[in-house]
Amino acid sequence: MRILGLDVGDRTIGVAASDELGWIAHGITVIRRSKWDEDLQRLRELVQEYDIALIVVGYPKNMNGTIGPRAEMAAEFAEKVAAALSLPFKLWDERLTTMEAERTLLTADVSRAKRKKVIDKLAAVLILQNYLQAQANRPSV
């Protein structure tokens, strides 16, 4: 079972997928948002290509844990995509993920132009990897 991780923004959607065992997240692409139907079609293609069983969407809560407009937008997007693709979804707290991605790229001395192209994909990887680690650390019953 593979899991798709999404970092949803106004202009782009960072996309990551897990390996088949659900241990490691890897970046796939950045979707440049256009029309809803086109964005959905590209996600549908990725779901089929990677045999996705679950979608994890970054849920950008405010630092104090409250839900703001960005988190509401992410939840609405997740619900619409999951319904259209007939897949379950999970919202995953992504506070500071983009800043962590930026810091990682700066540490790796990636140029500003290249950072701009891959930061959303790396944020999606971090969201999905954090989700996968949390699932692996859950006590078994």
Secondary structure, 3 states (H helix, E strand, C coil): CEEEEEEECCCEEEEEEECCCCCCEEEEEEEECCCHHHHHHHHHHHHHHHCEEEEEEEECCCCCCCCCHHHHHHHHHHHHHHHHHCCCEEEEECCCHHHHHHHHHHHCCCCHHHHHHHHHHHHHHHHHHHHHHHHHCCCCC
